[in-house]
Amino acid sequence: MLKISIADNTNIDKVYALRNEVFVIEQQVDPTIERDERDKEATHIVATMDNLVVGCARLFWEDGAHIGRFAVAKEYRNKGVGRAICQYIIDLAKERNCHQVWLNAQLVSYDFYLKIGFTPVGDVFYEANMAHVKMVGALHPAMACK
Ligand SMILES: CC(C)(COP(=O)(O)OP(=O)(O)OC[C@H]1O[C@@H](n2cnc3c(N)ncnc32)[C@H](O)[C@@H]1OP(=O)(O)O)[C@@H](O)C(=O)NCCC(=O)NCCS
């Protein structure tokens, strides 16, 4: 069963291991960029299925809810895990009365975010040698992932 929660000491190392697998090994991001000082201040989200860590994201409470390091394990993609993590984040952000959720999306995942209800804002820019665009989801009471 898929379960989404705020990560704690029992699973944070598995979250970092998943990020390493997805961003460093799969996407060739420099490991010194992937793990950074901001991990200490982030709210980390973890998705587990049958006690296996299958997805993650981190949040900063700045200008609403700023989402980063959003990843689903390769063998668990296209099963609704990403959408479920996003819905969890939206619910969390609504509880905190955030006006928006937002992220800098890699262009390769642009269509995913568009599909679940985010809107692009501004120009394409480069981060960790990858093209990104800022995408925003406004939080009115009825907003849910599409
Ligand atoms: C992008 C990512 C998080 C999506 O997670 P996921 O669990 O596969 O997504 P879901 O299964 O919830 O998909 C929701 C919908 O979006 C679609 N979708 C998923 N990935 C997509 C993509 N890359 N492009 C277009 N559509 C996509 C799914 O088909 C699904 O549509 P449906 O409801 O019509 O079937 C995942 O592919 C991933 O971790 N990629 C590598 C890391 C990454 O790029 N992270 C983003 C950093 S900004």
The ligand as an SDF file (V2000), in Angstrom:
LIG
                    3D

 48 50  0  0  0  0  0  0  0  0999 V2000
    8.5580   13.0790  -12.9660 C   0  0  0  0  0  0  0  0  0  0  0  0
    8.2310   11.9450  -11.9600 C   0  0  0  0  0  0  0  0  0  0  0  0
    8.3850   12.4520  -10.5470 C   0  0  0  0  0  0  0  0  0  0  0  0
    6.7710   11.4850  -12.2200 C   0  0  0  0  0  0  0  0  0  0  0  0
    6.4110   10.5160  -11.2220 O   0  0  0  0  0  0  0  0  0  0  0  0
    5.3940    9.3080  -11.5290 P   0  0  0  0  0  0  0  0  0  0  0  0
    5.1320    8.5980  -10.2690 O   0  0  0  0  0  0  0  0  0  0  0  0
    5.9110    8.4980  -12.6580 O   0  0  0  0  0  0  0  0  0  0  0  0
    4.1000   10.0970  -12.0150 O   0  0  0  0  0  0  0  0  0  0  0  0
    2.5730    9.5800  -11.9940 P   0  0  0  0  0  0  0  0  0  0  0  0
    2.5510    8.1120  -12.2430 O   0  0  0  0  0  0  0  0  0  0  0  0
    1.9000   10.0740  -10.7800 O   0  0  0  0  0  0  0  0  0  0  0  0
    1.9980   10.3370  -13.2640 O   0  0  0  0  0  0  0  0  0  0  0  0
    0.8620   11.1620  -13.2610 C   0  0  0  0  0  0  0  0  0  0  0  0
    0.4810   11.3910  -14.7230 C   0  0  0  0  0  0  0  0  0  0  0  0
    1.5540   12.0690  -15.4030 O   0  0  0  0  0  0  0  0  0  0  0  0
    2.0320   11.2710  -16.4950 C   0  0  0  0  0  0  0  0  0  0  0  0
    3.4930   11.3850  -16.5350 N   0  0  0  0  0  0  0  0  0  0  0  0
    4.3730   10.8910  -15.6410 C   0  0  0  0  0  0  0  0  0  0  0  0
    5.6340   11.2250  -16.0170 N   0  0  0  0  0  0  0  0  0  0  0  0
    5.5090   11.9390  -17.1510 C   0  0  0  0  0  0  0  0  0  0  0  0
    6.4640   12.5830  -17.9880 C   0  0  0  0  0  0  0  0  0  0  0  0
    7.7810   12.5540  -17.7480 N   0  0  0  0  0  0  0  0  0  0  0  0
    5.9810   13.2340  -19.0990 N   0  0  0  0  0  0  0  0  0  0  0  0
    4.6420   13.2820  -19.3520 C   0  0  0  0  0  0  0  0  0  0  0  0
    3.6940   12.7040  -18.5640 N   0  0  0  0  0  0  0  0  0  0  0  0
    4.1320   12.0470  -17.4870 C   0  0  0  0  0  0  0  0  0  0  0  0
    1.5660    9.8540  -16.1860 C   0  0  0  0  0  0  0  0  0  0  0  0
    1.4420    9.0840  -17.3530 O   0  0  0  0  0  0  0  0  0  0  0  0
    0.2380   10.1080  -15.4790 C   0  0  0  0  0  0  0  0  0  0  0  0
   -0.7640   10.3620  -16.4410 O   0  0  0  0  0  0  0  0  0  0  0  0
   -2.1790    9.5700  -16.4220 P   0  0  0  0  0  0  0  0  0  0  0  0
   -2.8270    9.9280  -15.1240 O   0  0  0  0  0  0  0  0  0  0  0  0
   -2.9100   10.0820  -17.6000 O   0  0  0  0  0  0  0  0  0  0  0  0
   -1.8560    8.1280  -16.4850 O   0  0  0  0  0  0  0  0  0  0  0  0
    9.1570   10.7090  -12.2140 C   0  0  0  0  0  0  0  0  0  0  0  0
    9.0940   10.3550  -13.5800 O   0  0  0  0  0  0  0  0  0  0  0  0
   10.6050   10.9180  -11.8320 C   0  0  0  0  0  0  0  0  0  0  0  0
   10.9780   10.7280  -10.6730 O   0  0  0  0  0  0  0  0  0  0  0  0
   11.4780   11.2990  -12.7880 N   0  0  0  0  0  0  0  0  0  0  0  0
   12.9000   11.4320  -12.5260 C   0  0  0  0  0  0  0  0  0  0  0  0
   13.2190   12.5610  -11.5670 C   0  0  0  0  0  0  0  0  0  0  0  0
   12.7090   13.8790  -12.0650 C   0  0  0  0  0  0  0  0  0  0  0  0
   12.8260   14.2200  -13.2270 O   0  0  0  0  0  0  0  0  0  0  0  0
   12.1450   14.6470  -11.1270 N   0  0  0  0  0  0  0  0  0  0  0  0
   11.5870   15.9300  -11.4070 C   0  0  0  0  0  0  0  0  0  0  0  0
   12.5730   16.9630  -11.0030 C   0  0  0  0  0  0  0  0  0  0  0  0
   11.9120   18.5830  -11.3790 S   0  0  0  0  0  0  0  0  0  0  0  0
  1  2  1  0
  2  3  1  0
  2  4  1  0
  2 36  1  0
  4  5  1  0
  5  6  1  0
  6  7  2  0
  6  8  1  0
  6  9  1  0
  9 10  1  0
 10 11  2  0
 10 12  1  0
 10 13  1  0
 13 14  1  0
 14 15  1  0
 15 16  1  0
 15 30  1  0
 16 17  1  0
 17 18  1  0
 17 28  1  0
 18 19  1  0
 18 27  1  0
 19 20  2  0
 20 21  1  0
 21 22  1  0
 21 27  2  0
 22 23  1  0
 22 24  2  0
 24 25  1  0
 25 26  2  0
 26 27  1  0
 28 29  1  0
 28 30  1  0
 30 31  1  0
 31 32  1  0
 32 33  2  0
 32 34  1  0
 32 35  1  0
 36 37  1  0
 36 38  1  0
 38 39  2  0
 38 40  1  0
 40 41  1  0
 41 42  1  0
 42 43  1  0
 43 44  2  0
 43 45  1  0
 45 46  1  0
 46 47  1  0
 47 48  1  0
M  END
$$$$
